[in-house]
Amino acid sequence: MIKQEDDGLWIVLKETIAVHHDELFDCFRMAGGLTRWFPVAADVDPRPGGMLVLGWDKNFERKTTVAILDYDPGGMMTWDWYPGVGDTHAPIYWLIEPSVEDGSKVTMRQGPYKDDRDSLIVMASESSSWCWSLCNLRSVMEVSHDMRRIRPL
């Protein structure tokens, strides 16, 4: 979903996942959790100012390094994200909340983006990529099926 706010355009994605809140939040704050659904390898220092290194191969020859801007052990983490090519800056705000009846709810907010052609192209790419990744997170957590085996990185 795309939302217009005072400071620009935002990607807002939500997913309900039938697992305990702590187990789901481990998938964002711990290397072993991240590698279950997103990168092949990871190194995480989950604190404000800490670094998140996402390895797209086991030896970290291809990697993405981002700063952790904010962290709350109760279920919130912010990644300092630069999507696409260029200097577009659109941090990712993760919120994992318990849901008594459904397990947990993940909310991902990314932005703000400018309202121009180049930003909209990056935004469309990011939105579809993160939608797929959240779907993979849900399938891994609920049925132990990792779609990366079918569609590798």
DSSP file (Angstrom, degrees, kcal/mol; ACC not computed):
  #  RESIDUE AA STRUCTURE BP1 BP2  ACC     N-H-->O    O-->H-N    N-H-->O    O-->H-N    TCO  KAPPA ALPHA  PHI   PSI    X-CA   Y-CA   Z-CA
    1    1 A M              0   0    0      0, 0.0    11,-2.9     0, 0.0     2,-0.4   0.000 360.0 360.0 360.0 142.2    0.0    0.0    0.0
    2    2 A I  E     -A   11   0A   0      9,-0.2     2,-0.4     7,-0.0     9,-0.2  -0.923 360.0-167.5-109.3 132.8    1.2    3.5   -0.8
    3    3 A K  E     -A   10   0A   0      7,-2.6     7,-2.5    -2,-0.4     2,-0.6  -0.968  16.1-140.8-124.4 138.9    0.3    6.4    1.6
    4    4 A Q  E     +A    9   0A   0     -2,-0.4     2,-0.3     5,-0.2     5,-0.2  -0.861  31.5 170.0 -93.3 123.5    0.6   10.1    1.1
    5    5 A E  E >   -A    8   0A   0      3,-2.9     3,-1.5    -2,-0.6    -2,-0.0  -0.777  50.0 -92.9-125.9 173.7    1.7   11.8    4.3
    6    6 A D  T 3  S+     0   0    0      1,-0.3     3,-0.1    -2,-0.3    -2,-0.0   0.827 124.5  44.9 -57.4 -34.6    2.9   15.4    5.0
    7    7 A D  T 3  S-     0   0    0      1,-0.2     2,-0.3   107,-0.0    -1,-0.3   0.441 125.1 -78.4 -93.6   1.0    6.6   14.5    4.5
    8    8 A G  E <   -A    5   0A   0     -3,-1.5    -3,-2.9   104,-0.1     2,-0.3  -0.936  68.7 -28.4 141.7-162.7    6.1   12.5    1.3
    9    9 A L  E     -AB   4 113A   0    104,-2.5   104,-2.7    -2,-0.3     2,-0.4  -0.688  52.9-164.7 -93.5 145.0    5.0    9.1    0.0
   10   10 A W  E     -A    3   0A   0     -7,-2.5    -7,-2.6    -2,-0.3     2,-0.5  -0.974  19.7-136.4-131.2 142.9    5.4    5.9    2.1
   11   11 A I  E     -AB   2 110A   0     99,-2.6    99,-2.4    -2,-0.4     2,-0.4  -0.869  26.9-175.2 -89.3 129.1    5.3    2.2    1.4
   12   12 A V  E     + B   0 109A   0    -11,-2.9     2,-0.4    -2,-0.5    97,-0.2  -0.964   5.1 174.9-130.6 115.1    3.2    0.5    4.2
   13   13 A L  E     - B   0 108A   0     95,-2.6    95,-3.0    -2,-0.4     2,-0.4  -0.943   7.0-169.8-120.5 142.1    3.0   -3.3    4.2
   14   14 A K  E     + B   0 107A   0     -2,-0.4     2,-0.4    93,-0.2    93,-0.2  -0.986   5.7 178.0-132.8 141.9    1.3   -5.4    6.8
   15   15 A E  E     - B   0 106A   0     91,-2.2    91,-3.2    -2,-0.4     2,-0.5  -0.993  19.0-147.0-143.5 134.9    1.4   -9.1    7.3
   16   16 A T  E     - B   0 105A   0     -2,-0.4     2,-0.4    89,-0.2    89,-0.2  -0.903  20.7-171.1-101.3 129.1   -0.2  -11.3   10.0
   17   17 A I  E     - B   0 104A   0     87,-2.9    87,-2.2    -2,-0.5     2,-2.2  -0.982  25.9-130.1-129.0 130.0    1.9  -14.3   10.9
   18   18 A A  S    S+     0   0    0     -2,-0.4     2,-0.3    85,-0.2    85,-0.2  -0.387  73.1  94.8 -82.3  64.1    0.7  -17.2   13.1
   19   19 A V  S    S-     0   0    0     -2,-2.2    -2,-0.2    83,-0.1   123,-0.1  -0.949  83.9 -78.7-142.8 164.2    3.8  -17.4   15.5
   20   20 A H     >  -     0   0    0     -2,-0.3     4,-2.2     1,-0.1     5,-0.2  -0.340  40.9-118.9 -64.8 143.9    4.7  -15.9   18.8
   21   21 A H  H  > S+     0   0    0     82,-0.3     4,-2.7     1,-0.2     5,-0.2   0.870 111.4  50.1 -50.0 -47.9    5.8  -12.3   18.9
   22   22 A D  H  > S+     0   0    0      1,-0.2     4,-1.8     2,-0.2    -1,-0.2   0.902 109.7  50.3 -64.6 -41.5    9.3  -13.0   20.3
   23   23 A E  H  > S+     0   0    0      1,-0.2     4,-0.6     2,-0.2    -1,-0.2   0.902 113.4  46.2 -63.0 -40.6   10.0  -15.8   17.7
   24   24 A L  H >< S+     0   0    0     -4,-2.2     3,-1.3     1,-0.2    -2,-0.2   0.913 109.7  52.5 -69.3 -42.0    9.0  -13.4   14.9
   25   25 A F  H >X S+     0   0    0     -4,-2.7     3,-1.9     1,-0.3     4,-1.7   0.824  98.8  65.6 -65.2 -29.2   11.0  -10.5   16.2
   26   26 A D  H 3X S+     0   0    0     -4,-1.8     4,-1.6     1,-0.3     7,-0.5   0.785  89.8  67.5 -59.4 -26.0   14.1  -12.8   16.3
   27   27 A C  H << S+     0   0    0     -3,-1.3    -1,-0.3    -4,-0.6    -2,-0.2   0.528 110.4  33.7 -72.6  -4.9   13.8  -12.9   12.5
   28   28 A F  H <4 S+     0   0    0     -3,-1.9    -2,-0.2    -4,-0.1    -1,-0.2   0.624 124.2  39.4-116.1 -28.5   14.7   -9.2   12.5
   29   29 A R  H  < S+     0   0    0     -4,-1.7     2,-0.4    15,-0.0    -2,-0.2   0.485 107.8  60.4-107.5  -3.9   17.2   -8.9   15.4
   30   30 A M  S  X S-     0   0    0     -4,-1.6     4,-2.6    -5,-0.2     5,-0.2  -0.968  72.5-133.4-128.9 142.7   19.2  -12.1   15.2
   31   31 A A  H  > S+     0   0    0     -2,-0.4     4,-2.3     1,-0.2     5,-0.2   0.916 108.5  51.9 -57.9 -45.6   21.4  -13.4   12.4
   32   32 A G  H  4 S+     0   0    0      1,-0.2     4,-0.3     2,-0.2    -1,-0.2   0.846 111.7  47.4 -61.8 -34.0   19.9  -16.9   12.6
   33   33 A G  H >4 S+     0   0    0     -7,-0.5     3,-1.0    -3,-0.2     4,-0.5   0.914 110.4  50.6 -72.4 -43.9   16.4  -15.4   12.3
   34   34 A L  H >X S+     0   0    0     -4,-2.6     4,-2.8    -8,-0.4     3,-1.5   0.899 106.2  55.5 -60.5 -41.3   17.2  -13.1    9.4
   35   35 A T  T 3< S+     0   0    0     -4,-2.3    -1,-0.2     1,-0.3    -2,-0.2   0.609  93.2  71.6 -72.9  -8.9   18.8  -16.0    7.4
   36   36 A R  T <4 S+     0   0    0     -3,-1.0    -1,-0.3    -4,-0.3    -2,-0.2   0.779 123.2   1.8 -70.6 -25.2   15.6  -18.0    7.7
   37   37 A W  T <4 S+     0   0    0     -3,-1.5    -2,-0.2    -4,-0.5    -3,-0.1   0.584 132.1  27.6-138.5 -18.2   13.8  -15.7    5.3
   38   38 A F  S  < S+     0   0    0     -4,-2.8    -3,-0.2     1,-0.3     2,-0.1   0.705 105.1  22.5-122.6 -82.1   15.9  -12.9    3.8
   39   39 A P        -     0   0    0      0, 0.0    -1,-0.3     0, 0.0    17,-0.2  -0.393  63.3-126.6 -87.5 170.9   19.7  -13.0    3.3
   40   40 A V  S    S+     0   0    0     15,-1.9     2,-0.3     1,-0.2    16,-0.2   0.819  97.0  11.8 -79.6 -34.4   21.9  -16.1    3.0
   41   41 A A  E    S-F   55   0B   0     14,-2.0    14,-3.3    16,-0.1     2,-0.3  -0.954  73.6-176.4-139.2 156.6   24.2  -14.9    5.8
   42   42 A A  E     -F   54   0B   0     -2,-0.3     2,-0.4    12,-0.2    12,-0.2  -0.997  19.2-163.5-154.8 153.8   23.8  -12.1    8.3
   43   43 A D  E     -F   53   0B   0     10,-2.0    10,-3.0    -2,-0.3     2,-0.4  -0.980  22.0-172.7-137.0 127.0   25.6  -10.2   11.1
   44   44 A V  E     -F   52   0B   0     -2,-0.4     8,-0.2     8,-0.2   -13,-0.2  -0.976  25.7-176.4-131.1 131.6   23.5   -8.1   13.5
   45   45 A D        -     0   0    0      6,-2.0     2,-2.2    -2,-0.4    23,-0.2  -0.837  25.9-156.7-117.0  88.3   24.3   -5.6   16.2
   46   46 A P        +     0   0    0      0, 0.0     6,-0.1     0, 0.0   -17,-0.0  -0.393  52.8  92.9 -78.4  76.4   20.7   -4.8   17.3
   47   47 A R  S >  S-     0   0    0     -2,-2.2     3,-3.0    23,-0.1    21,-0.3  -0.976  89.7 -77.4-152.9 155.5   21.1   -1.4   19.0
   48   48 A P  T 3  S+     0   0    0      0, 0.0    21,-0.2     0, 0.0    22,-0.1  -0.395 125.0  19.8 -56.8 127.1   20.9    2.2   17.8
   49   49 A G  T 3  S+     0   0    0     19,-3.3    20,-0.1     1,-0.3    21,-0.0   0.266 100.1 123.8  91.1 -10.2   24.1    2.8   15.9
   50   50 A G    <   -     0   0    0     -3,-3.0    18,-3.0    18,-0.4     2,-0.3  -0.227  59.1-116.7 -74.0 171.7   24.7   -0.9   15.5
   51   51 A M  E     - G   0  67B   0     16,-0.2    -6,-2.0    -3,-0.1     2,-0.5  -0.853  13.2-155.4-116.2 149.3   25.2   -2.4   12.0
   52   52 A L  E     -FG  44  66B   0     14,-3.0    14,-2.7    -2,-0.3     2,-0.6  -0.990  11.6-168.1-120.1 118.4   23.3   -4.9   10.0
   53   53 A V  E     -FG  43  65B   0    -10,-3.0   -10,-2.0    -2,-0.5     2,-0.6  -0.946   2.4-164.2-112.2 118.5   25.3   -6.8    7.4
   54   54 A L  E     -FG  42  64B   0     10,-3.2    10,-2.2    -2,-0.6     2,-0.5  -0.903   6.9-155.4-104.3 116.2   23.2   -8.9    5.0
   55   55 A G  E     -FG  41  63B   0    -14,-3.3   -14,-2.0    -2,-0.6   -15,-1.9  -0.810  12.1-166.6 -95.3 125.0   25.2  -11.4    3.0
   56   56 A W  S    S+     0   0    0      6,-3.2     2,-0.3    -2,-0.5     7,-0.1   0.427  83.1  31.5 -90.9   0.8   23.8  -12.5   -0.3
   57   57 A D  S >  S-     0   0    0      5,-0.5     3,-1.6   -16,-0.1   -16,-0.1  -0.935  95.8-103.7-144.8 164.8   26.2  -15.4   -0.4
   58   58 A K  T 3  S+     0   0    0     -2,-0.3   -16,-0.1     1,-0.3    -3,-0.1   0.762 118.1  50.0 -64.9 -25.8   27.7  -17.4    2.5
   59   59 A N  T 3  S-     0   0    0    -18,-0.1    -1,-0.3     3,-0.0    -3,-0.0   0.319 108.1-119.1 -96.7   8.2   31.1  -15.7    2.4
   60   60 A F  S <  S+     0   0    0     -3,-1.6     3,-0.1     2,-0.2    -2,-0.1   0.780  70.8 136.3  59.5  29.2   29.8  -12.2    2.4
   61   61 A E  S    S+     0   0    0      1,-0.3     2,-0.5    -6,-0.0    -1,-0.1   0.859  76.8  37.1 -72.3 -34.2   31.4  -11.5   -1.0
   62   62 A R  S    S+     0   0    0     -5,-0.1    -6,-3.2     2,-0.0    -5,-0.5  -0.979  90.4 150.8-113.7 118.7   28.1   -9.7   -2.0
   63   63 A K  E     -G   55   0B   0     -2,-0.5     2,-0.4    -8,-0.2    -8,-0.2  -0.967  40.7-143.1-148.4 160.8   26.7   -7.8    0.9
   64   64 A T  E     -G   54   0B   0    -10,-2.2   -10,-3.2    -2,-0.3     2,-0.5  -0.998  18.3-163.3-124.4 128.1   24.6   -4.9    2.0
   65   65 A T  E     +G   53   0B   0     -2,-0.4     2,-0.3   -12,-0.2   -12,-0.2  -0.958  14.2 170.5-116.2 126.8   25.6   -3.0    5.2
   66   66 A V  E     -G   52   0B   0    -14,-2.7   -14,-3.0    -2,-0.5     2,-0.2  -0.964  30.3-118.2-133.5 150.7   23.1   -0.7    6.9
   67   67 A A  E     -G   51   0B   0     13,-0.4    13,-2.8    -2,-0.3     2,-0.8  -0.573  23.2-125.5 -82.7 149.5   23.0    1.1   10.2
   68   68 A I  E     -C   79   0A   0    -18,-3.0   -19,-3.3   -21,-0.3   -18,-0.4  -0.877  26.1-175.3 -93.9 113.2   20.4    0.4   12.8
   69   69 A L  E     +     0   0A   0      9,-2.1     2,-0.3    -2,-0.8    -1,-0.2   0.835  65.5   5.6 -80.1 -34.4   18.8    3.8   13.5
   70   70 A D  E     -C   78   0A   0      8,-1.0     8,-2.6   -22,-0.1     2,-0.3  -0.994  61.4-178.2-151.8 150.6   16.5    2.8   16.3
   71   71 A Y  E     +C   77   0A   0     -2,-0.3     6,-0.2     6,-0.2    -3,-0.0  -0.965   9.0 179.7-155.3 133.2   15.8   -0.4   18.3
   72   72 A D  E >>  -C   76   0A   0      4,-3.0     3,-2.5    -2,-0.3     4,-2.2  -0.974  25.7-142.9-132.6 119.6   13.3   -1.4   21.0
   73   73 A P  T 34 S+     0   0    0      0, 0.0     4,-0.1     0, 0.0   -48,-0.0   0.610  95.4  75.1 -60.8  -9.1   13.5   -5.0   22.3
   74   74 A G  T 34 S-     0   0    0      2,-0.1   -49,-0.1     1,-0.0    -3,-0.0   0.606 130.4 -66.3 -77.4 -11.0    9.8   -4.9   22.6
   75   75 A G  T <4 S+     0   0    0     -3,-2.5    21,-3.3     1,-0.3     2,-0.4   0.610  97.0 109.2 137.2  24.3    9.4   -5.2   18.8
   76   76 A M  E  <  +CD  72  95A   0     -4,-2.2    -4,-3.0    19,-0.2    -1,-0.3  -0.988  27.9 162.3-131.9 138.4   10.6   -2.2   16.9
   77   77 A M  E     -CD  71  94A   0     17,-2.0    17,-3.3    -2,-0.4     2,-0.5  -0.984  19.4-154.9-151.2 140.8   13.7   -1.7   14.7
   78   78 A T  E     -CD  70  93A   0     -8,-2.6    -9,-2.1    -2,-0.3    -8,-1.0  -0.979   8.2-158.0-122.1 125.2   14.6    0.9   12.0
   79   79 A W  E     -CD  68  92A   0     13,-2.8    13,-2.5    -2,-0.5     2,-1.4  -0.839  21.0-129.5-100.3 136.7   17.1    0.1    9.2
   80   80 A D        -     0   0    0    -13,-2.8   -13,-0.4    -2,-0.4     2,-0.3  -0.679  43.8-174.7 -83.5  88.9   18.9    3.0    7.5
   81   81 A W        -     0   0    0     -2,-1.4     9,-2.3   -15,-0.1   -15,-0.1  -0.686  29.4-169.6-102.0 138.0   18.0    1.9    3.9
   82   82 A Y        -     0   0    0     -2,-0.3     7,-0.2     7,-0.2     2,-0.1  -0.868  23.7-157.2-119.8  93.6   19.1    3.2    0.6
   83   83 A P        -     0   0    0      0, 0.0     5,-0.3     0, 0.0    39,-0.1  -0.377  48.6 -15.4 -74.5 148.4   16.9    1.5   -2.0
   84   84 A G  S    S-     0   0    0     38,-0.1     2,-0.3    -2,-0.1    -2,-0.0  -0.076 104.5 -33.7  64.8-160.7   17.9    1.1   -5.6
   85   85 A V  S    S+     0   0    0      2,-0.0     3,-0.3     0, 0.0     2,-0.2  -0.744 104.1  25.8 -98.1 143.6   20.7    3.0   -7.3
   86   86 A G  S    S-     0   0    0     -2,-0.3     0, 0.0     1,-0.2     0, 0.0  -0.671 106.7 -47.7 106.9-161.2   21.6    6.6   -6.4
   87   87 A D  S    S+     0   0    0     -2,-0.2     2,-0.2     2,-0.1    -1,-0.2   0.148  75.5 141.5-104.9  19.1   21.1    8.6   -3.3
   88   88 A T        -     0   0    0     -5,-0.3     2,-0.6    -3,-0.3    25,-0.1  -0.456  34.7-160.9 -62.2 125.5   17.5    7.8   -2.5
   89   89 A H        +     0   0    0     -2,-0.2    -7,-0.2    -7,-0.2    -2,-0.1  -0.952  24.4 155.1-114.3 118.1   17.3    7.5    1.3
   90   90 A A        -     0   0    0     -9,-2.3    23,-0.1    -2,-0.6    -2,-0.0  -0.689  28.2-151.3-145.0  85.2   14.2    5.7    2.6
   91   91 A P        -     0   0    0      0, 0.0    20,-1.6     0, 0.0     2,-0.5  -0.120  14.9-127.3 -55.0 154.5   14.7    4.1    6.0
   92   92 A I  E     -DE  79 110A   0    -13,-2.5   -13,-2.8    18,-0.2     2,-0.7  -0.938  16.8-159.6-110.0 123.5   12.7    1.0    6.9
   93   93 A Y  E     -DE  78 109A   0     16,-3.4    16,-2.2    -2,-0.5     2,-0.4  -0.908   9.6-166.0-105.3 111.9   10.6    1.0   10.1
   94   94 A W  E     -DE  77 108A   0    -17,-3.3   -17,-2.0    -2,-0.7     2,-0.4  -0.829   8.2-179.1-100.1 135.2    9.7   -2.4   11.3
   95   95 A L  E     -DE  76 107A   0     12,-2.0    12,-2.5    -2,-0.4     2,-0.6  -0.975   5.0-171.6-133.9 121.0    7.1   -3.0   14.0
   96   96 A I  E     - E   0 106A   0    -21,-3.3    10,-0.2    -2,-0.4   -71,-0.0  -0.959  13.0-179.8-114.8 118.2    6.3   -6.5   15.3
   97   97 A E  E     - E   0 105A   0      8,-2.7     8,-3.0    -2,-0.6     2,-0.1  -0.925  28.1-114.7-121.7 140.9    3.2   -6.6   17.6
   98   98 A P  E     - E   0 104A   0      0, 0.0     2,-0.4     0, 0.0     6,-0.3  -0.449  23.3-164.0 -69.6 146.3    1.6   -9.5   19.4
   99   99 A S  E  >  - E   0 103A   0      4,-2.8     4,-2.9     1,-0.1     3,-0.1  -0.950  10.6-151.8-132.3 111.8   -1.9  -10.4   18.3
  100  100 A V  T  4 S+     0   0    0     -2,-0.4    -1,-0.1     1,-0.2     4,-0.0   0.864  94.9  32.5 -53.9 -44.0   -3.7  -12.6   20.8
  101  101 A E  T  4 S+     0   0    0      1,-0.1    -1,-0.2     2,-0.0     3,-0.1   0.773 130.2  31.8 -86.2 -26.8   -6.0  -14.3   18.2
  102  102 A D  T  4 S-     0   0    0      1,-0.1     2,-0.7    -3,-0.1    -2,-0.2   0.559  99.0-118.0-112.8  -9.9   -3.7  -14.3   15.2
  103  103 A G  E  < S- E   0  99A   0     -4,-2.9    -4,-2.8   -85,-0.2   -82,-0.3  -0.839  72.6 -14.1 109.5 -95.3   -0.1  -14.6   16.5
  104  104 A S  E     -BE  17  98A   0    -87,-2.2   -87,-2.9    -2,-0.7     2,-0.5  -0.980  52.2-140.6-145.2 155.2    1.9  -11.5   15.4
  105  105 A K  E     -BE  16  97A   0     -8,-3.0    -8,-2.7    -2,-0.3     2,-0.5  -0.978  12.1-159.1-120.3 129.2    1.5   -8.6   13.1
  106  106 A V  E     -BE  15  96A   0    -91,-3.2   -91,-2.2    -2,-0.5     2,-0.5  -0.912   6.9-171.9-104.9 129.7    4.4   -7.1   11.1
  107  107 A T  E     -BE  14  95A   0    -12,-2.5   -12,-2.0    -2,-0.5     2,-0.5  -0.992   1.4-169.4-120.9 126.9    4.2   -3.6    9.8
  108  108 A M  E     -BE  13  94A   0    -95,-3.0   -95,-2.6    -2,-0.5     2,-0.4  -0.971   3.9-177.0-116.3 123.5    6.8   -2.3    7.5
  109  109 A R  E     -BE  12  93A   0    -16,-2.2   -16,-3.4    -2,-0.5     2,-0.4  -0.984   2.8-177.4-119.6 129.5    7.0    1.4    6.7
  110  110 A Q  E     -BE  11  92A   0    -99,-2.4   -99,-2.6    -2,-0.4   -18,-0.2  -0.991  31.8 -24.9-129.9 129.4    9.5    2.7    4.2
  111  111 A G  E     -     0   0A   0    -20,-1.6  -101,-0.1    -2,-0.4     2,-0.1  -0.975  35.7-114.0 155.7-165.5   10.0    6.3    3.2
  112  112 A P  E     -     0   0A   0      0, 0.0     2,-0.3     0, 0.0    -1,-0.2   0.527  50.0-176.6 -81.7 152.3    9.5    9.1    2.8
  113  113 A Y  E     -B    9   0A   0   -104,-2.7  -104,-2.5    -3,-0.2     2,-0.1  -0.820  26.6-113.9-107.4 151.0    9.8    9.2   -1.0
  114  114 A K        -     0   0    0     -2,-0.3     2,-1.0  -106,-0.2  -106,-0.1  -0.404  27.6-115.1 -75.0 161.2    9.6   12.3   -3.2
  115  115 A D  S    S+     0   0    0     -2,-0.1     2,-0.3     4,-0.1    -1,-0.1  -0.520  76.6 110.3 -97.8  63.8    6.7   12.6   -5.6
  116  116 A D  S  > S-     0   0    0     -2,-1.0     4,-2.4     1,-0.1     5,-0.2  -0.891  80.6-101.3-134.0 166.8    8.7   12.4   -8.8
  117  117 A R  H  > S+     0   0    0     -2,-0.3     4,-2.0     1,-0.2     5,-0.2   0.904 117.8  47.1 -55.3 -51.4    9.2    9.9  -11.6
  118  118 A D  H  > S+     0   0    0      1,-0.2     4,-2.1     2,-0.2    -1,-0.2   0.903 113.6  48.3 -61.6 -42.2   12.5    8.4  -10.4
  119  119 A S  H  > S+     0   0    0      1,-0.2     4,-2.7     2,-0.2    -1,-0.2   0.889 109.7  52.6 -65.1 -38.8   11.3    8.0   -6.8
  120  120 A L  H  X S+     0   0    0     -4,-2.4     4,-2.2     2,-0.2    -1,-0.2   0.863 107.7  51.5 -66.4 -35.3    8.1    6.4   -7.9
  121  121 A I  H  X S+     0   0    0     -4,-2.0     4,-1.9    -5,-0.2    -2,-0.2   0.937 113.0  44.7 -65.3 -46.2   10.1    3.8  -10.0
  122  122 A V  H  X S+     0   0    0     -4,-2.1     4,-2.8     1,-0.2     5,-0.2   0.913 112.7  52.9 -61.8 -42.7   12.3    3.0   -7.0
  123  123 A M  H  X S+     0   0    0     -4,-2.7     4,-2.7     1,-0.2    -2,-0.2   0.893 107.3  50.4 -61.6 -42.2    9.2    2.9   -4.8
  124  124 A A  H  X S+     0   0    0     -4,-2.2     4,-2.0     2,-0.2    -1,-0.2   0.915 112.8  46.9 -63.0 -43.1    7.4    0.4   -7.1
  125  125 A S  H  X S+     0   0    0     -4,-1.9     4,-2.3     2,-0.2    -2,-0.2   0.931 114.0  47.1 -64.5 -46.5   10.5   -1.9   -7.1
  126  126 A E  H  X S+     0   0    0     -4,-2.8     4,-3.0     1,-0.2     5,-0.3   0.912 110.4  53.2 -61.4 -43.8   10.9   -1.7   -3.4
  127  127 A S  H  X S+     0   0    0     -4,-2.7     4,-2.0    -5,-0.2    -1,-0.2   0.926 112.1  43.1 -60.6 -46.9    7.2   -2.4   -2.7
  128  128 A S  H  X S+     0   0    0     -4,-2.0     4,-2.0     2,-0.2    -1,-0.2   0.891 115.2  50.2 -68.8 -37.6    7.1   -5.5   -4.8
  129  129 A S  H  X S+     0   0    0     -4,-2.3     4,-2.3    -5,-0.2    -2,-0.2   0.931 113.7  43.7 -65.3 -46.3   10.4   -6.8   -3.4
  130  130 A W  H  X S+     0   0    0     -4,-3.0     4,-2.6     2,-0.2     5,-0.2   0.839 110.1  56.5 -70.1 -31.9    9.4   -6.3    0.2
  131  131 A C  H  X S+     0   0    0     -4,-2.0     4,-1.9    -5,-0.3    -1,-0.2   0.931 109.9  45.7 -62.1 -44.8    5.9   -7.7   -0.4
  132  132 A W  H  X S+     0   0    0     -4,-2.0     4,-2.3     2,-0.2    -2,-0.2   0.919 112.5  51.1 -63.1 -44.2    7.6  -10.9   -1.7
  133  133 A S  H  X S+     0   0    0     -4,-2.3     4,-2.5     1,-0.2    -2,-0.2   0.899 110.2  48.3 -63.6 -41.3   10.0  -11.0    1.2
  134  134 A L  H  X S+     0   0    0     -4,-2.6     4,-2.3     2,-0.2    -1,-0.2   0.869 110.1  52.5 -66.9 -35.2    7.2  -10.6    3.8
  135  135 A C  H  X S+     0   0    0     -4,-1.9     4,-2.4    -5,-0.2    -2,-0.2   0.905 109.9  49.1 -64.0 -40.8    5.3  -13.4    2.0
  136  136 A N  H  X S+     0   0    0     -4,-2.3     4,-2.7     2,-0.2     5,-0.2   0.910 108.2  53.8 -64.7 -41.8    8.4  -15.6    2.3
  137  137 A L  H  X S+     0   0    0     -4,-2.5     4,-2.5     1,-0.2     5,-0.2   0.930 110.3  47.4 -56.8 -45.7    8.8  -14.7    6.0
  138  138 A R  H  X S+     0   0    0     -4,-2.3     4,-2.7     1,-0.2     5,-0.4   0.923 112.4  47.9 -63.6 -44.1    5.2  -15.9    6.5
  139  139 A S  H  X S+     0   0    0     -4,-2.4     4,-1.8     1,-0.2     6,-1.8   0.877 113.4  48.6 -67.5 -35.6    5.6  -19.1    4.6
  140  140 A V  H  X S+     0   0    0     -4,-2.7     4,-1.2     4,-0.3    -2,-0.2   0.935 116.9  41.5 -65.6 -46.1    8.9  -19.9    6.4
  141  141 A M  H  < S+     0   0    0     -4,-2.5    -2,-0.2    -5,-0.2    -1,-0.2   0.865 123.5  35.3 -73.2 -36.5    7.4  -19.2    9.8
  142  142 A E  H  < S+     0   0    0     -4,-2.7    -3,-0.2    -5,-0.2    -2,-0.2   0.851 138.1   9.4 -89.9 -35.5    4.0  -20.9    9.3
  143  143 A V  H  < S-     0   0    0     -4,-1.8    -3,-0.2    -5,-0.4    -2,-0.2   0.270  92.8-116.6-131.7  12.0    4.8  -23.9    7.1
  144  144 A S     <  +     0   0    0     -4,-1.2     2,-0.6    -5,-0.3    -4,-0.3   0.832  67.6 139.9  54.9  36.7    8.6  -24.1    7.0
  145  145 A H        -     0   0    0     -6,-1.8     2,-0.8    -9,-0.1    -1,-0.2  -0.944  38.0-161.0-114.5 113.6    8.6  -23.4    3.3
  146  146 A D    >   -     0   0    0     -2,-0.6     3,-1.6     1,-0.1     4,-0.3  -0.833   4.8-163.1 -96.7 109.7   11.4  -21.1    2.1
  147  147 A M  G >> S+     0   0    0     -2,-0.8     4,-2.5     1,-0.3     3,-1.1   0.655  81.2  79.2 -67.9 -14.7   10.5  -19.7   -1.4
  148  148 A R  G 34 S+     0   0    0      1,-0.3    -1,-0.3     2,-0.2     5,-0.1   0.762  84.0  63.8 -64.6 -21.9   14.1  -18.7   -1.9
  149  149 A R  G <4 S+     0   0    0     -3,-1.6    -1,-0.3     1,-0.2    -2,-0.2   0.816 111.3  35.9 -68.8 -28.7   14.8  -22.4   -2.8
  150  150 A I  T <4 S+     0   0    0     -3,-1.1    -2,-0.2    -4,-0.3    -1,-0.2   0.831 133.0  27.9 -89.4 -38.7   12.5  -22.0   -5.8
  151  151 A R  S  < S-     0   0    0     -4,-2.5    -1,-0.2     2,-0.0    -2,-0.1  -0.754  88.7-159.0-124.5  81.5   13.5  -18.4   -6.6
  152  152 A P              0   0    0      0, 0.0    -3,-0.1     0, 0.0    -4,-0.0  -0.123 360.0 360.0 -65.2 159.9   17.1  -18.0   -5.4
  153  153 A L              0   0    0     -5,-0.1    -4,-0.1   -97,-0.1    -5,-0.0   0.471 360.0 360.0 -64.8 360.0   18.6  -14.6   -4.7
